[in-house]
Amino acid sequence: MAHISHKNKLTHSKKCQKTPFLFYPSKELAIPRTNSIMQAVNDLYSLIIFTMTKQDLVNYAAQKAGVTKKDAGAVLDSIIEAITKSLKKGDNVTVTGFGTFRVSKRAARTGVNPRNPGQKIKIPAMKLPAFKAGKSLKDAVR
């Protein structure tokens, strides 16, 4: 029996699911053959509107590298931690061909209070993480 989930994505109930599906945004995508119309709609929906989650990334990395999901998750966590620590120190992190993570500084400014549009508020200066895509990544997306 099909139902609409909280993200408006058509899904099967657990009783009807025979195999789990993982969708990766790559050219190697393979959609399994199915007799279920609802499953086919779900497959197409996932191709059209898809956001890769951290768990999807871990699953993909584990499959491509031939390691366990636990090991792939540990590596991804280490990479994220290293990038975060470098940005906290104010350093840039460059992955050749992929892109550069950097700290962007936003100056203090005066804004408008959304609850009371007549009132001006001071917005403090802040630092924000930023990412600039590298040439290889840009070319791959185009």
HELIX and SHEET records of a PDB file:
HELIX    1   1 ILE A   37  ILE A   48  1                                  12    
HELIX    2   2 LYS A   54  ALA A   65  1                                  12    
HELIX    3   3 LYS A   69  LYS A   89  1                                  21    
HELIX    4   4 LYS A  135  VAL A  141  1                                   7    
SHEET    1   A 2 ALA A   2  ILE A   4  0                                        
SHEET    2   A 2 LEU A  10  HIS A  12 -1                                        
SHEET    1   B 3 VAL A  93  VAL A  95  0                                        
SHEET    2   B 3 GLY A  99  ARG A 106 -1                                        
SHEET    3   B 3 MET A 126  ALA A 133 -1                                        
SHEET    1   C 2 ARG A 109  VAL A 112  0                                        
SHEET    2   C 2 LYS A 120  ILE A 123 -1                                        
END                                                                             
